[in-house]
Amino acid sequence: MERNVGLLRLYPGIPASLVRAFLQPPMKGVVMETFGSGNGPTKPDLLQELRAAAERGLVIVNCTHCLQGAVTSD
């Protein structure tokens, strides 16, 4: 079982610098807890950090922290 997988709970105003630090090696995967139906902050710098991590091969899984409903990702 891979040990370098973490849980990243997004919240309004989360700094891109915090996300960048979290996504650095040796991290190999992240379960990202987003809001409601899977949406999260849309700041360009934060999205760029997620995109760069995915391009490096980091596995990113999106889930909601809501008790009911589904997650949709575009």
PDB file of N, H, CA, C and O in Angstrom:
ATOM      1  N   MET A   1       0.841  -1.174   0.000  1.00  0.00           N
ATOM      2  CA  MET A   1       0.000   0.000   0.000  1.00  0.00           C
ATOM      3  C   MET A   1       0.891   1.242   0.000  1.00  0.00           C
ATOM      4  O   MET A   1       1.869   1.311   0.745  1.00  0.00           O
ATOM      5  N   GLU A   2       0.550   2.218  -0.833  1.00  0.00           N
ATOM      6  H   GLU A   2      -0.245   2.162  -1.438  1.00  0.00           H
ATOM      7  CA  GLU A   2       1.318   3.460  -0.940  1.00  0.00           C
ATOM      8  C   GLU A   2       1.093   4.333   0.291  1.00  0.00           C
ATOM      9  O   GLU A   2      -0.048   4.584   0.677  1.00  0.00           O
ATOM     10  N   ARG A   3       2.172   4.792   0.900  1.00  0.00           N
ATOM     11  H   ARG A   3       3.100   4.588   0.586  1.00  0.00           H
ATOM     12  CA  ARG A   3       2.072   5.635   2.098  1.00  0.00           C
ATOM     13  C   ARG A   3       2.092   7.127   1.782  1.00  0.00           C
ATOM     14  O   ARG A   3       1.694   7.938   2.619  1.00  0.00           O
ATOM     15  N   ASN A   4       2.543   7.497   0.599  1.00  0.00           N
ATOM     16  H   ASN A   4       2.866   6.839  -0.080  1.00  0.00           H
ATOM     17  CA  ASN A   4       2.662   8.906   0.239  1.00  0.00           C
ATOM     18  C   ASN A   4       1.413   9.421  -0.459  1.00  0.00           C
ATOM     19  O   ASN A   4       1.474   9.979  -1.555  1.00  0.00           O
ATOM     20  N   VAL A   5       0.277   9.220   0.207  1.00  0.00           N
ATOM     21  H   VAL A   5       0.228   8.767   1.097  1.00  0.00           H
ATOM     22  CA  VAL A   5      -1.017   9.717  -0.254  1.00  0.00           C
ATOM     23  C   VAL A   5      -1.592  10.538   0.884  1.00  0.00           C
ATOM     24  O   VAL A   5      -1.580  10.107   2.037  1.00  0.00           O
ATOM     25  N   GLY A   6      -2.098  11.724   0.560  1.00  0.00           N
ATOM     26  H   GLY A   6      -2.109  12.074  -0.376  1.00  0.00           H
ATOM     27  CA  GLY A   6      -2.610  12.594   1.606  1.00  0.00           C
ATOM     28  C   GLY A   6      -4.018  13.068   1.334  1.00  0.00           C
ATOM     29  O   GLY A   6      -4.558  12.883   0.244  1.00  0.00           O
ATOM     30  N   LEU A   7      -4.597  13.680   2.339  1.00  0.00           N
ATOM     31  H   LEU A   7      -4.158  13.831   3.225  1.00  0.00           H
ATOM     32  CA  LEU A   7      -5.937  14.258   2.263  1.00  0.00           C
ATOM     33  C   LEU A   7      -5.802  15.770   2.309  1.00  0.00           C
ATOM     34  O   LEU A   7      -5.250  16.320   3.261  1.00  0.00           O
ATOM     35  N   LEU A   8      -6.303  16.440   1.285  1.00  0.00           N
ATOM     36  H   LEU A   8      -6.752  15.993   0.511  1.00  0.00           H
ATOM     37  CA  LEU A   8      -6.243  17.897   1.200  1.00  0.00           C
ATOM     38  C   LEU A   8      -7.658  18.438   1.226  1.00  0.00           C
ATOM     39  O   LEU A   8      -8.407  18.279   0.262  1.00  0.00           O
ATOM     40  N   ARG A   9      -8.025  19.074   2.318  1.00  0.00           N
ATOM     41  H   ARG A   9      -7.417  19.204   3.102  1.00  0.00           H
ATOM     42  CA  ARG A   9      -9.363  19.650   2.441  1.00  0.00           C
ATOM     43  C   ARG A   9      -9.309  21.106   1.999  1.00  0.00           C
ATOM     44  O   ARG A   9      -8.689  21.943   2.655  1.00  0.00           O
ATOM     45  N   LEU A  10      -9.966  21.396   0.878  1.00  0.00           N
ATOM     46  H   LEU A  10     -10.470  20.716   0.345  1.00  0.00           H
ATOM     47  CA  LEU A  10      -9.986  22.763   0.370  1.00  0.00           C
ATOM     48  C   LEU A  10     -10.985  23.596   1.158  1.00  0.00           C
ATOM     49  O   LEU A  10     -12.002  23.085   1.627  1.00  0.00           O
ATOM     50  N   TYR A  11     -10.691  24.865   1.297  1.00  0.00           N
ATOM     51  H   TYR A  11      -9.865  25.280   0.916  1.00  0.00           H
ATOM     52  CA  TYR A  11     -11.580  25.801   1.983  1.00  0.00           C
ATOM     53  C   TYR A  11     -11.464  27.151   1.287  1.00  0.00           C
ATOM     54  O   TYR A  11     -10.460  27.421   0.628  1.00  0.00           O
ATOM     55  N   PRO A  12     -12.480  28.004   1.424  1.00  0.00           N
ATOM     56  CA  PRO A  12     -12.418  29.316   0.782  1.00  0.00           C
ATOM     57  C   PRO A  12     -11.181  30.083   1.251  1.00  0.00           C
ATOM     58  O   PRO A  12     -10.932  30.209   2.450  1.00  0.00           O
ATOM     59  N   GLY A  13     -10.424  30.583   0.304  1.00  0.00           N
ATOM     60  H   GLY A  13     -10.626  30.480  -0.670  1.00  0.00           H
ATOM     61  CA  GLY A  13      -9.245  31.374   0.620  1.00  0.00           C
ATOM     62  C   GLY A  13      -7.974  30.579   0.858  1.00  0.00           C
ATOM     63  O   GLY A  13      -6.964  31.158   1.256  1.00  0.00           O
ATOM     64  N   ILE A  14      -7.988  29.263   0.626  1.00  0.00           N
ATOM     65  H   ILE A  14      -8.809  28.793   0.302  1.00  0.00           H
ATOM     66  CA  ILE A  14      -6.770  28.470   0.827  1.00  0.00           C
ATOM     67  C   ILE A  14      -5.667  29.022  -0.078  1.00  0.00           C
ATOM     68  O   ILE A  14      -5.885  29.203  -1.276  1.00  0.00           O
ATOM     69  N   PRO A  15      -4.498  29.286   0.476  1.00  0.00           N
ATOM     70  CA  PRO A  15      -3.422  29.859  -0.339  1.00  0.00           C
ATOM     71  C   PRO A  15      -2.821  28.832  -1.306  1.00  0.00           C
ATOM     72  O   PRO A  15      -2.639  27.666  -0.956  1.00  0.00           O
ATOM     73  N   ALA A  16      -2.522  29.278  -2.505  1.00  0.00           N
ATOM     74  H   ALA A  16      -2.670  30.225  -2.790  1.00  0.00           H
ATOM     75  CA  ALA A  16      -1.886  28.405  -3.495  1.00  0.00           C
ATOM     76  C   ALA A  16      -0.536  27.917  -2.983  1.00  0.00           C
ATOM     77  O   ALA A  16      -0.122  26.804  -3.305  1.00  0.00           O
ATOM     78  N   SER A  17       0.152  28.730  -2.195  1.00  0.00           N
ATOM     79  H   SER A  17      -0.184  29.634  -1.933  1.00  0.00           H
ATOM     80  CA  SER A  17       1.458  28.325  -1.660  1.00  0.00           C
ATOM     81  C   SER A  17       1.328  27.115  -0.732  1.00  0.00           C
ATOM     82  O   SER A  17       2.216  26.264  -0.702  1.00  0.00           O
ATOM     83  N   LEU A  18       0.242  27.034   0.016  1.00  0.00           N
ATOM     84  H   LEU A  18      -0.480  27.726  -0.009  1.00  0.00           H
ATOM     85  CA  LEU A  18       0.006  25.885   0.891  1.00  0.00           C
ATOM     86  C   LEU A  18      -0.265  24.631   0.060  1.00  0.00           C
ATOM     87  O   LEU A  18       0.255  23.556   0.358  1.00  0.00           O
ATOM     88  N   VAL A  19      -1.072  24.776  -0.972  1.00  0.00           N
ATOM     89  H   VAL A  19      -1.494  25.650  -1.215  1.00  0.00           H
ATOM     90  CA  VAL A  19      -1.379  23.649  -1.863  1.00  0.00           C
ATOM     91  C   VAL A  19      -0.103  23.188  -2.560  1.00  0.00           C
ATOM     92  O   VAL A  19       0.144  21.986  -2.662  1.00  0.00           O
ATOM     93  N   ARG A  20       0.711  24.132  -3.041  1.00  0.00           N
ATOM     94  H   ARG A  20       0.510  25.108  -2.958  1.00  0.00           H
ATOM     95  CA  ARG A  20       1.975  23.791  -3.709  1.00  0.00           C
ATOM     96  C   ARG A  20       2.872  22.976  -2.775  1.00  0.00           C
ATOM     97  O   ARG A  20       3.415  21.947  -3.176  1.00  0.00           O
ATOM     98  N   ALA A  21       3.024  23.431  -1.545  1.00  0.00           N
ATOM     99  H   ALA A  21       2.582  24.267  -1.220  1.00  0.00           H
ATOM    100  CA  ALA A  21       3.875  22.722  -0.581  1.00  0.00           C
ATOM    101  C   ALA A  21       3.345  21.314  -0.310  1.00  0.00           C
ATOM    102  O   ALA A  21       4.126  20.370  -0.185  1.00  0.00           O
ATOM    103  N   PHE A  22       2.038  21.171  -0.219  1.00  0.00           N
ATOM    104  H   PHE A  22       1.404  21.937  -0.320  1.00  0.00           H
ATOM    105  CA  PHE A  22       1.423  19.875   0.066  1.00  0.00           C
ATOM    106  C   PHE A  22       1.628  18.880  -1.066  1.00  0.00           C
ATOM    107  O   PHE A  22       1.782  17.683  -0.823  1.00  0.00           O
ATOM    108  N   LEU A  23       1.632  19.369  -2.304  1.00  0.00           N
ATOM    109  H   LEU A  23       1.507  20.341  -2.502  1.00  0.00           H
ATOM    110  CA  LEU A  23       1.671  18.498  -3.479  1.00  0.00           C
ATOM    111  C   LEU A  23       3.078  18.101  -3.921  1.00  0.00           C
ATOM    112  O   LEU A  23       3.227  17.411  -4.929  1.00  0.00           O
ATOM    113  N   GLN A  24       4.094  18.513  -3.204  1.00  0.00           N
ATOM    114  H   GLN A  24       3.973  19.074  -2.385  1.00  0.00           H
ATOM    115  CA  GLN A  24       5.478  18.217  -3.585  1.00  0.00           C
ATOM    116  C   GLN A  24       5.844  16.769  -3.275  1.00  0.00           C
ATOM    117  O   GLN A  24       5.251  16.141  -2.398  1.00  0.00           O
ATOM    118  N   PRO A  25       6.842  16.239  -4.015  1.00  0.00           N
ATOM    119  CA  PRO A  25       7.344  14.906  -3.692  1.00  0.00           C
ATOM    120  C   PRO A  25       7.794  14.869  -2.233  1.00  0.00           C
ATOM    121  O   PRO A  25       8.285  15.872  -1.716  1.00  0.00           O
ATOM    122  N   PRO A  26       7.637  13.760  -1.585  1.00  0.00           N
ATOM    123  CA  PRO A  26       7.374  12.425  -2.125  1.00  0.00           C
ATOM    124  C   PRO A  26       5.893  12.108  -2.326  1.00  0.00           C
ATOM    125  O   PRO A  26       5.555  10.954  -2.587  1.00  0.00           O
ATOM    126  N   MET A  27       4.991  13.102  -2.214  1.00  0.00           N
ATOM    127  H   MET A  27       5.265  14.040  -2.002  1.00  0.00           H
ATOM    128  CA  MET A  27       3.556  12.855  -2.371  1.00  0.00           C
ATOM    129  C   MET A  27       3.300  12.225  -3.742  1.00  0.00           C
ATOM    130  O   MET A  27       3.785  12.721  -4.758  1.00  0.00           O
ATOM    131  N   LYS A  28       2.538  11.135  -3.764  1.00  0.00           N
ATOM    132  H   LYS A  28       2.143  10.732  -2.938  1.00  0.00           H
ATOM    133  CA  LYS A  28       2.221  10.439  -5.019  1.00  0.00           C
ATOM    134  C   LYS A  28       0.745  10.501  -5.362  1.00  0.00           C
ATOM    135  O   LYS A  28       0.357  10.238  -6.501  1.00  0.00           O
ATOM    136  N   GLY A  29      -0.078  10.845  -4.388  1.00  0.00           N
ATOM    137  H   GLY A  29       0.237  11.058  -3.463  1.00  0.00           H
ATOM    138  CA  GLY A  29      -1.508  10.936  -4.619  1.00  0.00           C
ATOM    139  C   GLY A  29      -2.156  11.789  -3.549  1.00  0.00           C
ATOM    140  O   GLY A  29      -1.636  11.927  -2.442  1.00  0.00           O
ATOM    141  N   VAL A  30      -3.292  12.355  -3.893  1.00  0.00           N
ATOM    142  H   VAL A  30      -3.714  12.243  -4.793  1.00  0.00           H
ATOM    143  CA  VAL A  30      -4.019  13.187  -2.941  1.00  0.00           C
ATOM    144  C   VAL A  30      -5.517  12.995  -3.141  1.00  0.00           C
ATOM    145  O   VAL A  30      -6.013  12.981  -4.267  1.00  0.00           O
ATOM    146  N   VAL A  31      -6.221  12.849  -2.033  1.00  0.00           N
ATOM    147  H   VAL A  31      -5.819  12.860  -1.117  1.00  0.00           H
ATOM    148  CA  VAL A  31      -7.680  12.868  -2.044  1.00  0.00           C
ATOM    149  C   VAL A  31      -8.050  14.296  -1.674  1.00  0.00           C
ATOM    150  O   VAL A  31      -7.752  14.760  -0.573  1.00  0.00           O
ATOM    151  N   MET A  32      -8.695  14.981  -2.593  1.00  0.00           N
ATOM    152  H   MET A  32      -8.937  14.604  -3.487  1.00  0.00           H
ATOM    153  CA  MET A  32      -9.019  16.385  -2.418  1.00  0.00           C
ATOM    154  C   MET A  32     -10.485  16.520  -2.015  1.00  0.00           C
ATOM    155  O   MET A  32     -11.380  16.184  -2.790  1.00  0.00           O
ATOM    156  N   GLU A  33     -10.724  17.008  -0.811  1.00  0.00           N
ATOM    157  H   GLU A  33      -9.996  17.281  -0.181  1.00  0.00           H
ATOM    158  CA  GLU A  33     -12.094  17.239  -0.338  1.00  0.00           C
ATOM    159  C   GLU A  33     -12.527  18.626  -0.794  1.00  0.00           C
ATOM    160  O   GLU A  33     -11.932  19.634  -0.414  1.00  0.00           O
ATOM    161  N   THR A  34     -13.567  18.658  -1.609  1.00  0.00           N
ATOM    162  H   THR A  34     -14.051  17.839  -1.917  1.00  0.00           H
ATOM    163  CA  THR A  34     -14.063  19.933  -2.129  1.00  0.00           C
ATOM    164  C   THR A  34     -15.442  20.230  -1.557  1.00  0.00           C
ATOM    165  O   THR A  34     -15.950  19.480  -0.723  1.00  0.00           O
ATOM    166  N   PHE A  35     -16.032  21.304  -1.998  1.00  0.00           N
ATOM    167  H   PHE A  35     -15.620  21.913  -2.675  1.00  0.00           H
ATOM    168  CA  PHE A  35     -17.325  21.745  -1.478  1.00  0.00           C
ATOM    169  C   PHE A  35     -18.463  21.042  -2.221  1.00  0.00           C
ATOM    170  O   PHE A  35     -18.255  20.471  -3.291  1.00  0.00           O
ATOM    171  N   GLY A  36     -19.636  21.087  -1.660  1.00  0.00           N
ATOM    172  H   GLY A  36     -19.806  21.551  -0.790  1.00  0.00           H
ATOM    173  CA  GLY A  36     -20.875  20.672  -2.316  1.00  0.00           C
ATOM    174  C   GLY A  36     -20.749  19.575  -3.339  1.00  0.00           C
ATOM    175  O   GLY A  36     -20.454  18.430  -2.994  1.00  0.00           O
ATOM    176  N   SER A  37     -20.967  19.907  -4.594  1.00  0.00           N
ATOM    177  H   SER A  37     -21.206  20.837  -4.874  1.00  0.00           H
ATOM    178  CA  SER A  37     -20.976  18.900  -5.660  1.00  0.00           C
ATOM    179  C   SER A  37     -19.605  18.728  -6.302  1.00  0.00           C
ATOM    180  O   SER A  37     -19.508  18.317  -7.458  1.00  0.00           O
ATOM    181  N   GLY A  38     -18.556  19.038  -5.568  1.00  0.00           N
ATOM    182  H   GLY A  38     -18.634  19.372  -4.629  1.00  0.00           H
ATOM    183  CA  GLY A  38     -17.211  18.841  -6.098  1.00  0.00           C
ATOM    184  C   GLY A  38     -16.537  20.109  -6.557  1.00  0.00           C
ATOM    185  O   GLY A  38     -15.436  20.060  -7.105  1.00  0.00           O
ATOM    186  N   ASN A  39     -17.175  21.245  -6.344  1.00  0.00           N
ATOM    187  H   ASN A  39     -18.069  21.285  -5.898  1.00  0.00           H
ATOM    188  CA  ASN A  39     -16.540  22.492  -6.740  1.00  0.00           C
ATOM    189  C   ASN A  39     -15.572  22.948  -5.650  1.00  0.00           C
ATOM    190  O   ASN A  39     -15.651  22.501  -4.506  1.00  0.00           O
ATOM    191  N   GLY A  40     -14.677  23.825  -6.016  1.00  0.00           N
ATOM    192  H   GLY A  40     -14.613  24.189  -6.946  1.00  0.00           H
ATOM    193  CA  GLY A  40     -13.687  24.340  -5.082  1.00  0.00           C
ATOM    194  C   GLY A  40     -13.260  25.724  -5.512  1.00  0.00           C
ATOM    195  O   GLY A  40     -13.851  26.303  -6.424  1.00  0.00           O
ATOM    196  N   PRO A  41     -12.245  26.258  -4.869  1.00  0.00           N
ATOM    197  CA  PRO A  41     -11.745  27.577  -5.252  1.00  0.00           C
ATOM    198  C   PRO A  41     -11.310  27.580  -6.716  1.00  0.00           C
ATOM    199  O   PRO A  41     -10.782  26.586  -7.215  1.00  0.00           O
ATOM    200  N   THR A  42     -11.530  28.683  -7.389  1.00  0.00           N
ATOM    201  H   THR A  42     -11.959  29.490  -6.984  1.00  0.00           H
ATOM    202  CA  THR A  42     -11.195  28.772  -8.816  1.00  0.00           C
ATOM    203  C   THR A  42     -10.101  29.800  -9.087  1.00  0.00           C
ATOM    204  O   THR A  42      -9.974  30.284 -10.212  1.00  0.00           O
ATOM    205  N   LYS A  43      -9.320  30.134  -8.080  1.00  0.00           N
ATOM    206  H   LYS A  43      -9.423  29.740  -7.167  1.00  0.00           H
ATOM    207  CA  LYS A  43      -8.229  31.091  -8.288  1.00  0.00           C
ATOM    208  C   LYS A  43      -7.231  30.490  -9.275  1.00  0.00           C
ATOM    209  O   LYS A  43      -6.836  29.333  -9.128  1.00  0.00           O
ATOM    210  N   PRO A  44      -6.821  31.267 -10.280  1.00  0.00           N
ATOM    211  CA  PRO A  44      -5.909  30.741 -11.301  1.00  0.00           C
ATOM    212  C   PRO A  44      -4.613  30.158 -10.733  1.00  0.00           C
ATOM    213  O   PRO A  44      -4.131  29.140 -11.229  1.00  0.00           O
ATOM    214  N   ASP A  45      -4.044  30.786  -9.702  1.00  0.00           N
ATOM    215  H   ASP A  45      -4.436  31.613  -9.299  1.00  0.00           H
ATOM    216  CA  ASP A  45      -2.785  30.270  -9.163  1.00  0.00           C
ATOM    217  C   ASP A  45      -2.978  28.916  -8.478  1.00  0.00           C
ATOM    218  O   ASP A  45      -2.092  28.064  -8.530  1.00  0.00           O
ATOM    219  N   LEU A  46      -4.115  28.719  -7.844  1.00  0.00           N
ATOM    220  H   LEU A  46      -4.835  29.411  -7.801  1.00  0.00           H
ATOM    221  CA  LEU A  46      -4.407  27.435  -7.198  1.00  0.00           C
ATOM    222  C   LEU A  46      -4.639  26.353  -8.254  1.00  0.00           C
ATOM    223  O   LEU A  46      -4.134  25.238  -8.125  1.00  0.00           O
ATOM    224  N   LEU A  47      -5.391  26.679  -9.279  1.00  0.00           N
ATOM    225  H   LEU A  47      -5.801  27.585  -9.383  1.00  0.00           H
ATOM    226  CA  LEU A  47      -5.639  25.721 -10.363  1.00  0.00           C
ATOM    227  C   LEU A  47      -4.341  25.343 -11.068  1.00  0.00           C
ATOM    228  O   LEU A  47      -4.165  24.193 -11.469  1.00  0.00           O
ATOM    229  N   GLN A  48      -3.431  26.303 -11.220  1.00  0.00           N
ATOM    230  H   GLN A  48      -3.574  27.237 -10.894  1.00  0.00           H
ATOM    231  CA  GLN A  48      -2.140  26.014 -11.849  1.00  0.00           C
ATOM    232  C   GLN A  48      -1.324  25.030 -11.016  1.00  0.00           C
ATOM    233  O   GLN A  48      -0.648  24.164 -11.571  1.00  0.00           O
ATOM    234  N   GLU A  49      -1.380  25.152  -9.697  1.00  0.00           N
ATOM    235  H   GLU A  49      -1.929  25.855  -9.246  1.00  0.00           H
ATOM    236  CA  GLU A  49      -0.653  24.208  -8.833  1.00  0.00           C
ATOM    237  C   GLU A  49      -1.203  22.794  -8.992  1.00  0.00           C
ATOM    238  O   GLU A  49      -0.438  21.832  -9.057  1.00  0.00           O
ATOM    239  N   LEU A  50      -2.526  22.666  -9.055  1.00  0.00           N
ATOM    240  H   LEU A  50      -3.148  23.447  -9.003  1.00  0.00           H
ATOM    241  CA  LEU A  50      -3.142  21.349  -9.246  1.00  0.00           C
ATOM    242  C   LEU A  50      -2.788  20.776 -10.619  1.00  0.00           C
ATOM    243  O   LEU A  50      -2.487  19.590 -10.752  1.00  0.00           O
ATOM    244  N   ARG A  51      -2.830  21.633 -11.628  1.00  0.00           N
ATOM    245  H   ARG A  51      -3.075  22.597 -11.519  1.00  0.00           H
ATOM    246  CA  ARG A  51      -2.502  21.199 -12.996  1.00  0.00           C
ATOM    247  C   ARG A  51      -1.044  20.728 -13.073  1.00  0.00           C
ATOM    248  O   ARG A  51      -0.759  19.681 -13.653  1.00  0.00           O
ATOM    249  N   ALA A  52      -0.135  21.496 -12.493  1.00  0.00           N
ATOM    250  H   ALA A  52      -0.367  22.347 -12.022  1.00  0.00           H
ATOM    251  CA  ALA A  52       1.290  21.141 -12.524  1.00  0.00           C
ATOM    252  C   ALA A  52       1.532  19.812 -11.812  1.00  0.00           C
ATOM    253  O   ALA A  52       2.317  18.989 -12.283  1.00  0.00           O
ATOM    254  N   ALA A  53       0.870  19.602 -10.690  1.00  0.00           N
ATOM    255  H   ALA A  53       0.232  20.271 -10.307  1.00  0.00           H
ATOM    256  CA  ALA A  53       1.027  18.345  -9.949  1.00  0.00           C
ATOM    257  C   ALA A  53       0.518  17.167 -10.776  1.00  0.00           C
ATOM    258  O   ALA A  53       1.155  16.115 -10.823  1.00  0.00           O
ATOM    259  N   ALA A  54      -0.625  17.345 -11.426  1.00  0.00           N
ATOM    260  H   ALA A  54      -1.143  18.200 -11.388  1.00  0.00           H
ATOM    261  CA  ALA A  54      -1.184  16.274 -12.261  1.00  0.00           C
ATOM    262  C   ALA A  54      -0.256  15.968 -13.436  1.00  0.00           C
ATOM    263  O   ALA A  54      -0.092  14.807 -13.810  1.00  0.00           O
ATOM    264  N   GLU A  55       0.349  17.000 -14.016  1.00  0.00           N
ATOM    265  H   GLU A  55       0.216  17.943 -13.712  1.00  0.00           H
ATOM    266  CA  GLU A  55       1.270  16.796 -15.134  1.00  0.00           C
ATOM    267  C   GLU A  55       2.539  16.067 -14.696  1.00  0.00           C
ATOM    268  O   GLU A  55       3.171  15.387 -15.505  1.00  0.00           O
ATOM    269  N   ARG A  56       2.918  16.201 -13.421  1.00  0.00           N
ATOM    270  H   ARG A  56       2.405  16.752 -12.763  1.00  0.00           H
ATOM    271  CA  ARG A  56       4.070  15.464 -12.875  1.00  0.00           C
ATOM    272  C   ARG A  56       3.714  14.012 -12.569  1.00  0.00           C
ATOM    273  O   ARG A  56       4.585  13.218 -12.214  1.00  0.00           O
ATOM    274  N   GLY A  57       2.441  13.667 -12.706  1.00  0.00           N
ATOM    275  H   GLY A  57       1.733  14.312 -12.994  1.00  0.00           H
ATOM    276  CA  GLY A  57       2.009  12.295 -12.462  1.00  0.00           C
ATOM    277  C   GLY A  57       1.338  12.068 -11.124  1.00  0.00           C
ATOM    278  O   GLY A  57       1.002  10.931 -10.792  1.00  0.00           O
ATOM    279  N   LEU A  58       1.132  13.128 -10.341  1.00  0.00           N
ATOM    280  H   LEU A  58       1.404  14.052 -10.610  1.00  0.00           H
ATOM    281  CA  LEU A  58       0.439  12.987  -9.064  1.00  0.00           C
ATOM    282  C   LEU A  58      -1.021  12.622  -9.331  1.00  0.00           C
ATOM    283  O   LEU A  58      -1.683  13.265 -10.146  1.00  0.00           O
ATOM    284  N   VAL A  59      -1.514  11.613  -8.661  1.00  0.00           N
ATOM    285  H   VAL A  59      -0.977  11.091  -7.999  1.00  0.00           H
ATOM    286  CA  VAL A  59      -2.909  11.198  -8.805  1.00  0.00           C
ATOM    287  C   VAL A  59      -3.752  12.066  -7.881  1.00  0.00           C
ATOM    288  O   VAL A  59      -3.480  12.152  -6.683  1.00  0.00           O
ATOM    289  N   ILE A  60      -4.778  12.712  -8.439  1.00  0.00           N
ATOM    290  H   ILE A  60      -4.999  12.642  -9.412  1.00  0.00           H
ATOM    291  CA  ILE A  60      -5.664  13.576  -7.661  1.00  0.00           C
ATOM    292  C   ILE A  60      -7.080  13.028  -7.772  1.00  0.00           C
ATOM    293  O   ILE A  60      -7.619  12.887  -8.870  1.00  0.00           O
ATOM    294  N   VAL A  61      -7.676  12.721  -6.623  1.00  0.00           N
ATOM    295  H   VAL A  61      -7.238  12.835  -5.731  1.00  0.00           H
ATOM    296  CA  VAL A  61      -9.046  12.219  -6.561  1.00  0.00           C
ATOM    297  C   VAL A  61      -9.889  13.283  -5.884  1.00  0.00           C
ATOM    298  O   VAL A  61      -9.496  13.835  -4.856  1.00  0.00           O
ATOM    299  N   ASN A  62     -11.044  13.570  -6.458  1.00  0.00           N
ATOM    300  H   ASN A  62     -11.363  13.122  -7.293  1.00  0.00           H
ATOM    301  CA  ASN A  62     -11.935  14.606  -5.938  1.00  0.00           C
ATOM    302  C   ASN A  62     -13.113  13.965  -5.219  1.00  0.00           C
ATOM    303  O   ASN A  62     -13.769  13.076  -5.763  1.00  0.00           O
ATOM    304  N   CYS A  63     -13.382  14.414  -3.995  1.00  0.00           N
ATOM    305  H   CYS A  63     -12.850  15.136  -3.553  1.00  0.00           H
ATOM    306  CA  CYS A  63     -14.576  13.964  -3.283  1.00  0.00           C
ATOM    307  C   CYS A  63     -15.156  15.146  -2.515  1.00  0.00           C
ATOM    308  O   CYS A  63     -14.454  16.121  -2.249  1.00  0.00           O
ATOM    309  N   THR A  64     -16.416  15.062  -2.166  1.00  0.00           N
ATOM    310  H   THR A  64     -16.987  14.269  -2.382  1.00  0.00           H
ATOM    311  CA  THR A  64     -17.074  16.127  -1.421  1.00  0.00           C
ATOM    312  C   THR A  64     -17.053  15.815   0.065  1.00  0.00           C
ATOM    313  O   THR A  64     -17.038  14.649   0.459  1.00  0.00           O
ATOM    314  N   HIS A  65     -17.052  16.861   0.897  1.00  0.00           N
ATOM    315  H   HIS A  65     -17.064  17.808   0.577  1.00  0.00           H
ATOM    316  CA  HIS A  65     -17.143  16.621   2.333  1.00  0.00           C
ATOM    317  C   HIS A  65     -18.594  16.678   2.809  1.00  0.00           C
ATOM    318  O   HIS A  65     -18.859  16.636   4.010  1.00  0.00           O
ATOM    319  N   CYS A  66     -19.536  16.775   1.862  1.00  0.00           N
ATOM    320  H   CYS A  66     -19.321  16.810   0.886  1.00  0.00           H
ATOM    321  CA  CYS A  66     -20.959  16.756   2.200  1.00  0.00           C
ATOM    322  C   CYS A  66     -21.412  15.311   2.438  1.00  0.00           C
ATOM    323  O   CYS A  66     -20.887  14.378   1.829  1.00  0.00           O
ATOM    324  N   LEU A  67     -22.373  15.144   3.313  1.00  0.00           N
ATOM    325  H   LEU A  67     -22.799  15.901   3.808  1.00  0.00           H
ATOM    326  CA  LEU A  67     -22.851  13.808   3.653  1.00  0.00           C
ATOM    327  C   LEU A  67     -23.693  13.169   2.557  1.00  0.00           C
ATOM    328  O   LEU A  67     -23.746  11.944   2.456  1.00  0.00           O
ATOM    329  N   GLN A  68     -24.352  13.985   1.732  1.00  0.00           N
ATOM    330  H   GLN A  68     -24.308  14.981   1.814  1.00  0.00           H
ATOM    331  CA  GLN A  68     -25.202  13.456   0.666  1.00  0.00           C
ATOM    332  C   GLN A  68     -24.871  14.155  -0.635  1.00  0.00           C
ATOM    333  O   GLN A  68     -24.303  15.247  -0.639  1.00  0.00           O
ATOM    334  N   GLY A  69     -25.225  13.523  -1.733  1.00  0.00           N
ATOM    335  H   GLY A  69     -25.686  12.636  -1.730  1.00  0.00           H
ATOM    336  CA  GLY A  69     -25.012  14.116  -3.038  1.00  0.00           C
ATOM    337  C   GLY A  69     -23.895  13.416  -3.785  1.00  0.00           C
ATOM    338  O   GLY A  69     -23.402  12.372  -3.358  1.00  0.00           O
ATOM    339  N   ALA A  70     -23.505  14.000  -4.899  1.00  0.00           N
ATOM    340  H   ALA A  70     -23.906  14.848  -5.246  1.00  0.00           H
ATOM    341  CA  ALA A  70     -22.490  13.414  -5.764  1.00  0.00           C
ATOM    342  C   ALA A  70     -21.447  14.462  -6.103  1.00  0.00           C
ATOM    343  O   ALA A  70     -21.646  15.654  -5.874  1.00  0.00           O
ATOM    344  N   VAL A  71     -20.341  14.005  -6.648  1.00  0.00           N
ATOM    345  H   VAL A  71     -20.179  13.036  -6.834  1.00  0.00           H
ATOM    346  CA  VAL A  71     -19.270  14.890  -7.088  1.00  0.00           C
ATOM    347  C   VAL A  71     -19.273  14.905  -8.602  1.00  0.00           C
ATOM    348  O   VAL A  71     -19.318  13.853  -9.239  1.00  0.00           O
ATOM    349  N   THR A  72     -19.226  16.097  -9.179  1.00  0.00           N
ATOM    350  H   THR A  72     -19.189  16.952  -8.661  1.00  0.00           H
ATOM    351  CA  THR A  72     -19.100  16.240 -10.624  1.00  0.00           C
ATOM    352  C   THR A  72     -17.874  17.087 -10.900  1.00  0.00           C
ATOM    353  O   THR A  72     -17.662  18.106 -10.242  1.00  0.00           O
ATOM    354  N   SER A  73     -17.069  16.681 -11.860  1.00  0.00           N
ATOM    355  H   SER A  73     -17.241  15.854 -12.394  1.00  0.00           H
ATOM    356  CA  SER A  73     -15.863  17.420 -12.230  1.00  0.00           C
ATOM    357  C   SER A  73     -15.899  17.695 -13.714  1.00  0.00           C
ATOM    358  O   SER A  73     -16.277  16.834 -14.509  1.00  0.00           O
ATOM    359  N   ASP A  74     -15.500  18.909 -14.086  1.00  0.00           N
ATOM    360  H   ASP A  74     -15.193  19.608 -13.440  1.00  0.00           H
ATOM    361  CA  ASP A  74     -15.432  19.283 -15.506  1.00  0.00           C
ATOM    362  C   ASP A  74     -14.030  19.133 -16.021  1.00  0.00           C
ATOM    363  O   ASP A  74     -13.772  19.400 -17.194  1.00  0.00           O
TER     364      ASP A  74
END
